[in-house]
C-alpha cells in the first residue's frame, strides 16, 4: 500500500468519525436547544475540510 492509499484510508476513517460526532452533536442539540456550547458550525467546517 502506497502513501496516498494509506492517507486516503485514514482520511475516510477520520471523516466517518467526524460524521458520527456531528450526528451525535445534532441529536443532542435537538434535545436541548439551549445547549449552545456545541460547535456545530465548526464541526461542519471540519467535515468539509476532510472531504
Secondary structure, 3 states (H helix, E strand, C coil): CCHHHHHHHHHHHHHHHHHHHHHHHHHHHHHCCCCCCCCHHHHHHHHHHHC
